Structures are given as C-alpha cells and as structure tokens.
Amino acid sequence: MTLYARFAAHVGTVLDSLEQEGSLTPGLDRKAVAVEPPRDASHGDLATNAAMVLAKKAGTNPRALAELIAPKLQALDEVAAVEVAGPGFINIRLDPGIWQSELRAILAEAADYGRSSLGKGERVNVEYVSANPTGPMHMGHCRGAVVGDALAALLEYAGYAVTREYYVNDAGSQVDTLARSAHLRYREALGEEIGEIPEGLYPGDYLLPVGKALAEEFGDRYVGAPEAEWLQLFKKKTVVAMLVLIRHDLGLLGIHHDIFASEADLQASGAVDRGLETLRAKGLVYEGLLEAPKGETPEDWEPVELTLFRSTEFGDDQDRPMKKSNGSWTYFGADAAYHLQKAESADHLINIWGADHAGTVKRVQAAVRALTDGRVDLDVKLVNMVRLFRAGEPIKMSKRAGNFVTLADVVREVGKDVVRFMMLTRRADAPLDFDFAKVVEASKDNPVFYVQYAHARICSLHRRTKEAALDLPETADLALLDDEELALIKLGAQFPRVVEAAAQAHEPHRIAFYLNDLAAALHAQWNKGNDDPARRFLLAQNPDLTRARLELASAIGQIIRNGLAIMGVAAAEEMQ
C-alpha cells in the first residue's frame, strides 16, 4: 500500500469513527475524498479535502467538520501536526521518520517500487499503430506506437493483464493499390522498363525486393496475365512482406505486439455478418435513409436506403451505415465486428488513433456499448501530429510521393531511447515538435538529456566512492538527512501515486512529466554543493552523512530507472 493510500485509509477510518459517534451523516458518497500533496509544500506533507467535499452533503460547515477530523488525525503516531486551513482544508505534517522509512522502502522494493495492484488483473486490450500495411513505418506512425506501447507497460505495472494488438487493414482499396504497385516492380525485376511510377501507385524503393521475390517465385507467369488472376495472390504476398518490414521497424523501438489481427480474415470468417446479426437481434439495425451531410449538401447527393445502426441511442450524432449501397461493408461495419471480437477476451478496450480519426470515435464507442451490453468500455486516445525539424527548418513528408522520413532512419540517427522519450514529452493530443538537433542537445531544455543526466550523476557517485575507497558505515543513519534532503524523498514518494493516476487516466506522458520534476529536484540539490562544499553528496571527512546521502541518491536513481522502464527507455549510467 502506498503512503498516500495508507493515509487515505486513515482518513476513511476517522470518517467511520465520526459516523459511529453521530457527528457525521452515515452513508455519504466519499469518492471525491482525496489525500494528496499540498500545492504549497510549506503547508505540510499531505492534504485532504474530506471536509470540503462532505460538509454540504452532511448539512454542516466545512471548517466545523474539519475541526472534528483534525484531532483524530493528530492522534496517529505517524503524524507530527495537523492544521485546518482556510474554509476547511486539512494539512498534515508527518513525523520525519515516515520519510526515512519510505526511503528504505524504495531501496528494498527496488524495481517493484511503484508497482500497483490497482488493475486487479482485469484484462485490457491496447490496440496501437495499426498502420495500413503499405510500406515501412514512418515518423507519422511513431508517436502512436510509443504512446500505445508505454501505456501498455504502464497498465501492466499498475496490475492489469494487457494484450498488445495491431489491426492489419488488409481488406481495403489501398491494399489493392499496393498489389498493383508490387506487380509493377515484379515486371521491373524481370527486365521490363517501367519508366516513371504511374500516379496513384506507391513509388517507394521498399517494393523493389518484393518485386524481386515475386519474380523469383513465379517467373513471368503473371507478366501479361489479367489482373483478376494475380491481384489476390500478389496482395497476400505483399502484405506478408510489408508486415515483416513493419515488425522489424517497430522492433527498433522495442515494440512487439502480441496479436496481429487481419481485417481480411475477419471478414472472411463471417464475424462481420455475426456482428450485424447481433445488433439486428437487439433491434439496433434497420434499413433506412442516411441523413444528408451537415452544411452545404453536394449537388449530386441523393438519399439511398442503407443498413443503419442506431448509434444515436448511444450518444452518437447520427445513425451510421454498416453496409454500402452495393452491399459491401463500410469501414464502420468491419470496425464494429472487430471490436466485438476483441471484447470477447477483454474487460477494457483502448485504441490509440491519429487525430484525423476523431470523427469516428463516438460511433465505435456506441457499437461497443451496444454489442457488449455495456460490459466492456472503449477509450480512444487521439494522438496529434509530430512536426519534424532539422536545425529549425521543417521537414515535409509525403508517403504517396515516396519522400517520407522512415522510423528506422530516425532511430539509427538519434537512438531508440531519445525517440521514445521525446514522444512522451507532451500530452498525446497536443502537437509535438521533433528537431533532430535539439533532441540530442546536452541542455536542461532537452528533457531527454535532463533526466538521463540526473541518473548518470547518481551513478557517478558510486563510481567516485569506490575510486576514493571511502570507509563508510554498513548502515545509514537517515536521521542525519535535513529537511531539504527529505524534500527529495517526499517527491520520490509520489511516484506510486503518479503511476496509479497515469494508469487510470491512460496517460503515460505523466510519467515523463514526473521524471522531469524529479530530475530538476536532484540537479538543484546537487548544484547546492557547488556553492557550499558541505552540501555535497560525498564528504570524505564525514562518512556517516556521506552514507546517508548515498542512500538518498540511490533511491532517487531507482525511481528514475523505474519510470524510464515504463517508458521503454534505458537509464544512462554516464553521458557520452
């Protein structure tokens, strides 16, 4: 149990006691009661809003209720002082021994410090990347890949059973285009002069080895054959080749999915038909006319009867077509069945999508609620674009033109850890700038360097201690640490709370934000030694204090490693 959870339990016990005494109305909803760090550290170590959120429901004054709660908290052995502030906030100051114990707990739990049972083993399917299998990964895919992978790791750390899934969109027209592009390269591999790649086909050189492999396997059998004879075959072969390429590129980022689910296989299995019939049996599908587009109606628009899902009954703006007028499935129709398939083995679904898919969120969430009778929830995290710069100048990309920046090239240039860390330095739904020069800059303005440098500094302490052959006591006397040093532990002790909050919000960037704050505090403490030698971590003339400060540094280093591990980033032991 975390420090904050333990005190939340103490507050709960106090409220129970007040109920039993008749001083508090029994059965009040306590969901909004929280124990957290005060905004101003000078106010204490912990704060609770219990009186503020319960007073109105209890028909009393917040400050009056706070005055009843405070003495009972004050009676706890762990508490040094309790103060009622303002209209009814309760600030708690803990005995210094609590923080010394927390430091020992960090060192004892090591890689497990911050690990939580919050998820209780509930099954979560996280689907991310899911780029069309039409070429190698490029930087347009990178952010969603890292956010999804870090979120999966975060949820596992918080006690959930996680499945990482990639949905292969291999049933759409873009895959037909891919097969035609591969056929062109196949003819080229057999010696044909193909000239400039026709408009509408994929021009990338990544299809050259695919064409060569097809030529080696089939010879000239399909050179002049009608498209109907080779399209499905070439499509299947080329998608397989693209998935090999995609897996390799994702592997460079340390990303490995548990499942690659095929849209083509889904449709061939009849799962989409079953999804439709499930909705029809619930009375949620009907044959009707699609509403005219909002705004200015196109001149050639005319109402057509379609198979529609009653998504408005689940909060969507309008009912959505599941089949086109020609009888083929809409993207939404296939998506609904795909999510039903995922929901059969999950308690929660999370999708990481590009911001350009914002318009489809409500309808898919509506379908999941309808198909699972509300048993499974779907959260969609929208990931905004990454703007690439080189020395301040923007880099323009066009996949269709074949001049995109591949993920593999970026990883080779700046490294996996830099790429992963940078993708988590902003909220997923905010734009992110990636400048090749700045992300490797040795500057406090570069969050990757700033956090890694903090960890490297801590590692240097242990090397210098060994080199100096300092004779240190076996056991640290943590009572020697002063208030400024204990403040570092207080910040470190927030890590388990940050993990749980980030997992509940499905926001892995919170880990990066926290690590930046922790690194800043470590650097600030370190730099005090530049002005005052007595503040340095290593004091040859004072082995007892040195040992205590080394324990402090080791604990902060452990937390940095734990946070970076969730992000999929290795902690640097020294800076090059």
C-alpha positions as CSV (number, residue, x, y, z in Angstrom):
1,M,0.0,0.0,0.0
2,T,1.4,3.4,-1.0
3,L,1.9,6.2,1.6
4,Y,-0.9,8.1,0.1
5,A,-3.3,5.1,0.1
6,R,-2.4,4.4,3.7
7,F,-3.3,7.9,4.8
8,A,-6.5,7.8,2.6
9,A,-7.3,4.7,4.7
10,H,-6.6,6.6,7.9
11,V,-9.0,9.4,6.8
12,G,-11.6,6.7,6.0
13,T,-11.2,5.3,9.5
14,V,-11.7,8.8,11.0
15,L,-14.8,9.3,9.0
16,D,-16.2,6.0,10.1
17,S,-15.5,7.0,13.7
18,L,-17.4,10.2,13.3
19,E,-20.3,8.4,11.8
20,Q,-20.4,6.0,14.8
21,E,-20.3,9.0,17.2
22,G,-23.2,10.6,15.3
23,S,-21.1,13.6,14.3
24,L,-21.3,12.7,10.6
25,T,-24.2,11.6,8.5
26,P,-23.7,7.9,7.6
27,G,-23.5,6.5,4.1
28,L,-22.2,9.7,2.4
29,D,-20.5,9.1,-1.0
30,R,-16.8,9.5,-0.4
31,K,-15.5,9.0,-3.9
32,A,-14.3,12.6,-4.1
33,V,-12.3,12.5,-0.9
34,A,-8.6,12.6,-1.7
35,V,-5.3,12.6,0.1
36,E,-2.6,14.4,-1.9
37,P,0.5,16.6,-1.6
38,P,-0.5,20.2,-0.8
39,R,0.1,22.7,-3.6
40,D,2.4,24.7,-1.3
41,A,5.0,22.4,0.3
42,S,5.3,24.8,3.3
43,H,1.8,23.9,4.3
44,G,2.8,20.3,5.2
45,D,3.4,16.9,3.7
46,L,-0.2,15.8,2.9
47,A,-3.6,17.4,2.5
48,T,-7.1,16.1,2.5
49,N,-10.3,17.7,1.1
50,A,-12.5,15.4,3.2
51,A,-14.3,18.2,5.0
52,M,-14.7,20.3,1.8
53,V,-16.4,17.6,-0.2
54,L,-18.6,16.1,2.6
55,A,-19.8,19.1,4.6
56,K,-22.6,20.1,2.2
57,K,-23.9,16.6,2.0
58,A,-23.7,16.3,5.8
59,G,-25.6,19.6,6.2
60,T,-22.7,21.2,8.1
61,N,-19.9,23.8,7.7
62,P,-16.7,22.6,6.1
63,R,-14.5,24.2,8.7
64,A,-16.6,22.8,11.5
65,L,-16.3,19.3,10.0
66,A,-12.6,19.8,9.5
67,E,-12.2,20.7,13.2
68,L,-13.8,17.3,14.1
69,I,-11.5,15.4,11.7
70,A,-8.2,17.1,12.6
71,P,-7.8,15.9,16.3
72,K,-8.4,12.3,15.2
73,L,-5.7,12.5,12.6
74,Q,-3.4,14.3,15.1
75,A,-3.7,11.2,17.4
76,L,-1.9,9.0,14.8
77,D,1.6,8.0,15.7
78,E,2.8,8.9,12.2
79,V,1.5,12.5,12.4
80,A,3.5,15.4,13.8
81,A,0.9,18.1,13.3
82,V,-2.4,18.8,11.7
83,E,-3.7,22.2,10.7
84,V,-7.1,23.3,9.5
85,A,-6.6,26.0,6.8
86,G,-9.0,28.4,5.1
87,P,-12.6,27.3,4.7
88,G,-11.8,23.7,5.7
89,F,-8.7,22.2,4.1
90,I,-6.7,19.9,6.3
91,N,-3.0,19.9,6.1
92,I,-0.9,17.1,7.7
93,R,2.7,17.2,8.7
94,L,4.3,13.8,9.1
95,D,7.0,12.6,11.5
96,P,10.4,12.7,9.7
97,G,10.7,9.0,10.5
98,I,8.0,8.3,7.9
99,W,10.1,9.7,5.1
100,Q,13.2,7.8,6.3
101,S,11.1,4.6,6.2
102,E,9.9,5.5,2.8
103,L,13.5,5.8,1.6
104,R,14.2,2.4,2.9
105,A,11.1,1.0,1.2
106,I,12.3,2.4,-2.1
107,L,15.6,0.7,-1.8
108,A,14.1,-2.6,-0.6
109,E,11.4,-2.8,-3.3
110,A,13.8,-1.6,-6.0
111,A,12.4,-2.3,-9.4
112,D,9.0,-3.0,-7.9
113,Y,8.7,0.3,-6.1
114,G,5.6,2.0,-7.6
115,R,4.2,-1.3,-8.9
116,S,0.5,-1.5,-8.1
117,S,-2.4,-3.9,-7.8
118,L,-4.8,-1.2,-9.0
119,G,-5.8,-3.2,-12.1
120,K,-6.7,-6.4,-10.1
121,G,-5.7,-8.5,-13.1
122,E,-8.5,-7.0,-15.3
123,R,-7.9,-7.7,-19.0
124,V,-7.1,-4.7,-21.2
125,N,-6.6,-4.8,-24.9
126,V,-4.5,-1.9,-26.2
127,E,-4.6,-1.6,-29.9
128,Y,-2.0,0.8,-31.4
129,V,-0.1,1.6,-34.6
130,S,-2.4,-0.3,-36.9
131,A,-1.0,1.5,-39.9
132,N,-2.0,0.4,-43.3
133,P,0.4,-2.4,-44.4
134,T,1.5,-0.4,-47.5
135,G,5.1,0.4,-46.6
136,P,7.7,0.8,-43.8
137,M,6.9,2.7,-40.6
138,H,7.5,6.4,-40.9
139,M,7.5,9.2,-38.3
140,G,3.8,9.7,-38.8
141,H,3.3,6.4,-37.1
142,C,6.0,6.8,-34.4
143,R,4.1,8.8,-31.8
144,G,1.1,6.5,-31.6
145,A,3.4,3.5,-31.5
146,V,5.3,4.8,-28.5
147,V,2.2,6.1,-26.7
148,G,0.5,2.8,-27.1
149,D,3.5,0.8,-26.0
150,A,4.2,2.9,-23.0
151,L,0.5,2.8,-22.0
152,A,0.6,-1.0,-22.2
153,A,3.7,-1.1,-20.0
154,L,2.1,1.4,-17.5
155,L,-1.1,-0.7,-17.2
156,E,0.9,-3.8,-16.6
157,Y,2.9,-2.0,-13.9
158,A,-0.4,-1.0,-12.4
159,G,-1.7,-4.6,-12.2
160,Y,-3.7,-5.1,-15.4
161,A,-3.4,-8.1,-17.7
162,V,-2.5,-6.4,-21.0
163,T,-2.8,-7.6,-24.6
164,R,-1.0,-5.5,-27.3
165,E,-2.7,-5.7,-30.6
166,Y,-2.1,-4.4,-34.2
167,Y,-5.1,-4.3,-36.5
168,V,-4.0,-5.0,-40.1
169,N,-6.1,-3.1,-42.5
170,D,-5.7,-5.5,-45.4
171,A,-9.1,-5.5,-46.9
172,G,-9.4,-2.0,-48.3
173,S,-8.6,-0.4,-51.7
174,Q,-5.2,0.8,-50.5
175,V,-4.1,-2.9,-50.4
176,D,-5.3,-3.4,-54.0
177,T,-3.1,-0.4,-54.9
178,L,-0.2,-2.0,-53.0
179,A,-0.6,-5.2,-55.0
180,R,-0.7,-3.3,-58.3
181,S,2.5,-1.4,-57.2
182,A,4.2,-4.7,-56.4
183,H,3.1,-6.1,-59.8
184,L,4.9,-3.2,-61.5
185,R,8.1,-3.9,-59.5
186,Y,7.7,-7.6,-60.3
187,R,7.7,-6.8,-64.1
188,E,10.7,-4.5,-63.5
189,A,12.6,-7.3,-61.7
190,L,12.0,-9.4,-64.9
191,G,13.7,-6.8,-67.0
192,E,10.9,-4.6,-68.2
193,E,11.5,-0.9,-68.4
194,I,8.6,0.6,-66.3
195,G,9.6,4.2,-66.6
196,E,8.1,6.7,-64.1
197,I,5.8,5.2,-61.5
198,P,2.2,6.0,-62.6
199,E,0.1,8.4,-60.5
200,G,-1.8,6.6,-57.8
201,L,0.7,3.7,-57.2
202,Y,3.2,3.6,-54.4
203,P,6.6,4.7,-55.7
204,G,8.8,3.7,-52.8
205,D,12.0,1.6,-53.4
206,Y,10.9,-0.6,-50.5
207,L,8.9,-2.6,-53.1
208,L,12.0,-3.5,-55.1
209,P,12.9,-6.5,-53.0
210,V,9.2,-7.5,-53.0
211,G,9.1,-7.4,-56.8
212,K,12.3,-9.4,-57.0
213,A,10.9,-12.1,-54.6
214,L,7.7,-12.4,-56.7
215,A,9.8,-12.7,-59.9
216,E,11.9,-15.5,-58.3
217,E,8.8,-17.4,-57.2
218,F,6.6,-17.0,-60.2
219,G,8.9,-16.2,-63.1
220,D,7.0,-14.5,-65.9
221,R,3.7,-16.3,-65.3
222,Y,1.8,-13.1,-64.4
223,V,3.5,-10.5,-66.6
224,G,0.8,-10.3,-69.1
225,A,-2.0,-12.0,-67.2
226,P,-5.3,-10.3,-66.4
227,E,-5.4,-8.6,-63.1
228,A,-8.1,-10.9,-61.8
229,E,-5.6,-13.8,-62.0
230,W,-2.9,-12.2,-59.8
231,L,-4.4,-9.4,-57.7
232,Q,-5.4,-11.5,-54.7
233,L,-2.2,-13.6,-54.7
234,F,0.0,-10.5,-55.0
235,K,-2.0,-8.8,-52.4
236,K,-1.5,-11.6,-49.9
237,K,2.3,-12.0,-50.7
238,T,2.9,-8.3,-50.5
239,V,1.1,-7.7,-47.2
240,V,3.1,-10.5,-45.7
241,A,6.3,-8.8,-46.8
242,M,5.1,-5.4,-45.5
243,L,4.3,-6.9,-42.1
244,V,7.8,-8.3,-41.9
245,L,9.1,-4.8,-42.6
246,I,6.7,-3.3,-40.1
247,R,7.7,-5.7,-37.3
248,H,11.3,-5.0,-38.0
249,D,10.8,-1.3,-37.8
250,L,8.8,-1.5,-34.6
251,G,11.4,-3.8,-33.1
252,L,13.9,-1.0,-33.5
253,L,11.8,0.9,-31.0
254,G,11.5,-2.1,-28.7
255,I,7.8,-2.6,-29.7
256,H,6.4,-6.1,-30.0
257,H,2.7,-6.9,-30.3
258,D,1.0,-10.0,-29.0
259,I,-1.6,-10.1,-31.8
260,F,-1.7,-9.0,-35.5
261,A,-5.4,-9.2,-36.3
262,S,-6.3,-9.3,-40.1
263,E,-9.3,-7.3,-41.3
264,A,-9.4,-9.6,-44.4
265,D,-9.5,-12.7,-42.2
266,L,-12.2,-11.1,-40.0
267,Q,-14.5,-10.6,-43.0
268,A,-13.7,-14.0,-44.4
269,S,-14.6,-15.7,-41.1
270,G,-18.1,-14.2,-41.2
271,A,-17.5,-12.3,-38.0
272,V,-18.8,-9.1,-39.6
273,D,-22.1,-10.8,-40.5
274,R,-22.4,-12.1,-37.0
275,G,-21.8,-8.7,-35.5
276,L,-24.6,-7.3,-37.8
277,E,-27.0,-10.0,-36.7
278,T,-26.2,-9.5,-33.1
279,L,-27.2,-5.8,-33.4
280,R,-30.2,-6.8,-35.5
281,A,-31.4,-9.1,-32.8
282,K,-31.2,-6.3,-30.3
283,G,-33.4,-4.1,-32.6
284,L,-30.5,-1.8,-33.3
285,V,-30.2,-2.2,-37.0
286,Y,-32.7,-1.1,-39.7
287,E,-33.0,-0.3,-43.4
288,G,-33.3,3.5,-43.8
289,L,-32.1,6.6,-45.5
290,L,-28.9,8.2,-44.4
291,E,-29.2,11.9,-43.4
292,A,-27.9,14.5,-45.8
293,P,-24.4,15.7,-44.9
294,K,-24.3,18.6,-42.5
295,G,-23.7,22.0,-44.0
296,E,-23.8,22.5,-47.8
297,T,-25.3,19.5,-49.4
298,P,-23.4,18.3,-52.6
299,E,-25.4,18.7,-55.8
300,D,-25.1,15.0,-56.7
301,W,-26.3,13.8,-53.3
302,E,-29.4,11.7,-53.3
303,P,-30.9,9.6,-50.5
304,V,-30.1,5.9,-50.7
305,E,-31.5,3.2,-48.5
306,L,-28.8,1.6,-46.4
307,T,-28.4,-0.8,-43.4
308,L,-28.0,1.6,-40.5
309,F,-27.0,1.1,-36.8
310,R,-29.0,3.1,-34.3
311,S,-25.8,4.8,-32.8
312,T,-27.8,7.8,-31.8
313,E,-29.3,5.7,-29.0
314,F,-25.7,5.6,-27.5
315,G,-24.8,9.2,-27.8
316,D,-23.7,9.5,-31.4
317,D,-24.7,12.4,-33.6
318,Q,-26.5,10.3,-36.2
319,D,-27.2,6.7,-37.1
320,R,-24.3,5.1,-39.1
321,P,-24.3,2.9,-42.2
322,M,-22.9,-0.6,-41.7
323,K,-23.2,-1.5,-45.4
324,K,-22.7,0.5,-48.6
325,S,-25.4,0.7,-51.3
326,N,-23.5,-2.0,-53.2
327,G,-23.8,-4.4,-50.3
328,S,-20.1,-4.3,-49.3
329,W,-19.2,-3.4,-45.7
330,T,-18.4,0.1,-44.6
331,Y,-15.3,0.7,-42.5
332,F,-17.5,1.2,-39.5
333,G,-19.3,-2.2,-40.2
334,A,-16.0,-4.0,-40.1
335,D,-14.7,-2.0,-37.1
336,A,-17.8,-2.9,-35.1
337,A,-17.3,-6.6,-35.6
338,Y,-13.6,-6.3,-34.9
339,H,-14.2,-4.6,-31.6
340,L,-16.8,-7.3,-30.7
341,Q,-14.1,-9.9,-31.4
342,K,-11.6,-8.1,-29.1
343,A,-14.3,-7.6,-26.4
344,E,-14.8,-11.4,-26.1
345,S,-11.5,-11.7,-24.3
346,A,-11.2,-8.3,-22.6
347,D,-12.7,-6.2,-19.9
348,H,-11.5,-2.9,-21.3
349,L,-10.5,-1.8,-24.8
350,I,-8.2,1.1,-25.6
351,N,-7.4,2.3,-29.1
352,I,-4.6,4.7,-30.0
353,W,-5.7,6.6,-33.1
354,G,-4.4,9.5,-35.1
355,A,-6.2,12.8,-34.5
356,D,-7.7,12.5,-38.0
357,H,-9.9,9.7,-36.8
358,A,-11.7,12.0,-34.2
359,G,-14.9,11.9,-36.2
360,T,-15.3,8.1,-35.8
361,V,-14.8,7.8,-32.0
362,K,-18.4,8.2,-31.0
363,R,-19.8,5.6,-33.4
364,V,-17.3,2.9,-32.5
365,Q,-17.8,3.5,-28.8
366,A,-21.6,3.3,-29.4
367,A,-21.1,0.0,-31.2
368,V,-19.0,-1.5,-28.4
369,R,-21.6,-0.5,-25.8
370,A,-24.4,-2.0,-27.9
371,L,-22.6,-5.2,-28.8
372,T,-21.4,-5.9,-25.2
373,D,-24.5,-4.6,-23.4
374,G,-22.1,-2.1,-21.7
375,R,-19.9,-4.9,-20.2
376,V,-16.8,-3.6,-22.0
377,D,-15.7,0.0,-22.2
378,L,-13.7,1.6,-25.1
379,D,-11.4,4.5,-24.5
380,V,-9.9,6.1,-27.6
381,K,-6.7,8.2,-27.2
382,L,-6.2,10.6,-30.1
383,V,-2.5,11.3,-31.0
384,N,-1.7,14.5,-32.6
385,M,0.9,15.0,-35.4
386,V,4.7,15.2,-35.0
387,R,6.3,18.1,-36.8
388,L,9.9,17.3,-37.9
389,F,12.6,19.9,-38.0
390,R,16.3,19.8,-38.8
391,A,18.2,22.7,-37.3
392,G,15.0,24.7,-37.1
393,E,13.8,24.1,-40.6
394,P,10.7,22.0,-41.1
395,I,10.9,18.7,-43.0
396,K,8.0,18.0,-45.3
397,M,6.8,14.4,-45.9
398,S,4.6,12.7,-48.4
399,K,4.1,9.0,-48.3
400,R,2.4,9.0,-51.7
401,A,5.4,10.7,-53.3
402,G,7.7,8.4,-51.5
403,N,9.7,11.1,-49.7
404,F,8.8,10.3,-46.1
405,V,11.2,10.1,-43.2
406,T,11.3,6.5,-42.0
407,L,11.2,5.5,-38.4
408,A,14.2,3.3,-38.9
409,D,16.3,6.2,-40.2
410,V,15.4,8.3,-37.2
411,V,16.2,5.6,-34.7
412,R,19.5,5.0,-36.4
413,E,20.3,8.7,-36.2
414,V,19.3,9.6,-32.6
415,G,18.7,6.3,-30.9
416,K,15.7,4.4,-29.6
417,D,15.7,6.0,-26.2
418,V,15.7,9.5,-27.4
419,V,12.8,8.8,-29.8
420,R,10.7,7.1,-27.2
421,F,11.3,9.7,-24.5
422,M,10.5,12.6,-26.9
423,M,7.2,11.1,-28.0
424,L,6.1,11.3,-24.3
425,T,7.1,14.8,-23.5
426,R,3.7,16.3,-24.5
427,R,0.1,15.2,-24.0
428,A,-0.8,12.8,-26.8
429,D,-3.5,15.1,-28.2
430,A,-1.1,18.1,-28.3
431,P,1.2,18.8,-31.4
432,L,4.8,17.8,-30.8
433,D,7.9,19.2,-32.5
434,F,10.9,16.9,-33.1
435,D,14.1,18.7,-34.0
436,F,16.9,16.4,-34.8
437,A,19.5,18.8,-33.4
438,K,17.6,19.7,-30.2
439,V,16.7,16.1,-29.1
440,V,20.4,15.2,-28.8
441,E,21.5,18.6,-27.3
442,A,23.2,18.5,-23.9
443,S,21.0,21.1,-22.3
444,K,18.5,21.4,-19.5
445,D,16.0,22.4,-22.1
446,N,16.2,18.9,-23.6
447,P,14.1,16.7,-21.3
448,V,15.8,13.5,-22.5
449,F,19.2,14.8,-21.5
450,Y,18.0,16.4,-18.3
451,V,16.5,13.2,-16.9
452,Q,19.3,10.9,-18.2
453,Y,21.9,13.3,-16.8
454,A,20.3,13.1,-13.3
455,H,20.6,9.3,-13.4
456,A,24.2,9.5,-14.7
457,R,25.2,11.9,-11.9
458,I,23.8,9.4,-9.3
459,C,25.8,6.6,-10.9
460,S,28.9,8.7,-10.8
461,L,28.6,9.0,-7.0
462,H,29.0,5.2,-6.6
463,R,32.0,5.2,-9.0
464,R,33.7,8.0,-7.2
465,T,33.0,6.4,-3.8
466,K,34.7,3.2,-5.0
467,E,37.6,5.0,-6.6
468,A,38.2,7.1,-3.4
469,A,38.0,3.9,-1.3
470,L,35.9,5.7,1.3
471,D,35.3,3.8,4.5
472,L,31.6,4.1,5.0
473,P,29.4,2.5,7.7
474,E,27.3,-0.5,6.7
475,T,24.1,1.0,7.8
476,A,23.0,4.5,7.0
477,D,21.7,6.9,9.7
478,L,18.9,8.5,7.8
479,A,18.2,10.8,10.7
480,L,21.2,12.8,9.5
481,L,19.3,14.0,6.4
482,D,18.0,17.5,6.8
483,D,14.6,19.0,5.6
484,E,16.0,19.9,2.1
485,E,17.2,16.4,1.6
486,L,14.0,14.9,2.9
487,A,12.1,17.0,0.4
488,L,13.7,14.8,-2.3
489,I,12.2,11.7,-0.7
490,K,8.8,13.4,-0.4
491,L,8.9,14.0,-4.1
492,G,10.1,10.5,-4.8
493,A,7.3,9.0,-2.6
494,Q,4.8,10.5,-5.1
495,F,5.9,8.0,-7.8
496,P,3.4,5.2,-6.8
497,R,0.6,7.8,-6.8
498,V,1.7,9.1,-10.2
499,V,1.7,5.6,-11.6
500,E,-1.8,4.9,-10.5
501,A,-3.2,8.3,-11.6
502,A,-1.5,7.9,-15.0
503,A,-2.8,4.3,-15.4
504,Q,-6.4,5.4,-14.5
505,A,-6.3,8.3,-17.0
506,H,-4.5,6.2,-19.7
507,E,-1.9,9.0,-19.9
508,P,1.7,7.7,-20.0
509,H,3.1,11.2,-20.6
510,R,2.5,11.8,-16.8
511,I,5.5,9.6,-16.1
512,A,7.8,11.7,-18.3
513,F,6.5,14.9,-16.6
514,Y,7.1,13.5,-13.2
515,L,10.6,12.3,-14.0
516,N,11.4,15.8,-15.3
517,D,10.3,17.3,-12.0
518,L,12.3,14.7,-10.0
519,A,15.4,15.2,-12.1
520,A,15.1,19.0,-11.6
521,A,15.0,18.5,-7.8
522,L,18.0,16.2,-7.9
523,H,20.0,18.7,-10.0
524,A,19.0,21.5,-7.7
525,Q,20.2,19.6,-4.6
526,W,23.4,18.6,-6.4
527,N,24.2,22.2,-7.5
528,K,24.0,23.4,-3.9
529,G,27.3,21.6,-3.4
530,N,28.9,23.9,-6.0
531,D,28.3,26.9,-3.7
532,D,28.6,25.1,-0.4
533,P,31.0,22.2,-0.2
534,A,29.2,21.0,3.0
535,R,26.1,20.3,0.8
536,R,27.9,17.8,-1.5
537,F,26.9,14.2,-1.5
538,L,30.4,12.8,-0.9
539,L,32.2,14.2,2.2
540,A,35.4,12.2,2.9
541,Q,35.6,13.8,6.3
542,N,32.0,12.7,7.2
543,P,31.4,9.1,6.3
544,D,28.1,8.8,8.2
545,L,26.5,11.7,6.4
546,T,28.0,10.5,3.1
547,R,26.4,7.1,3.6
548,A,23.0,8.7,4.3
549,R,23.2,10.9,1.2
550,L,24.3,8.0,-1.0
551,E,21.2,6.1,0.1
552,L,19.1,9.2,-0.8
553,A,20.7,9.4,-4.2
554,S,20.3,5.6,-4.8
555,A,16.6,5.9,-4.0
556,I,16.1,8.7,-6.5
557,G,18.1,6.8,-9.1
558,Q,15.9,3.7,-8.6
559,I,12.7,5.7,-9.1
560,I,14.2,7.3,-12.3
561,R,15.0,3.8,-13.6
562,N,11.5,2.5,-12.7
563,G,9.9,5.4,-14.5
564,L,12.1,5.1,-17.6
565,A,11.4,1.4,-17.8
566,I,7.7,2.1,-18.0
567,M,8.5,4.5,-20.9
568,G,10.7,1.8,-22.5
569,V,13.8,3.9,-22.1
570,A,17.1,2.6,-20.7
571,A,18.7,4.7,-17.9
572,A,22.1,6.1,-18.8
573,E,24.9,5.4,-16.4
574,E,27.2,8.0,-17.9
575,M,26.8,10.7,-20.5
576,Q,28.9,10.5,-23.7
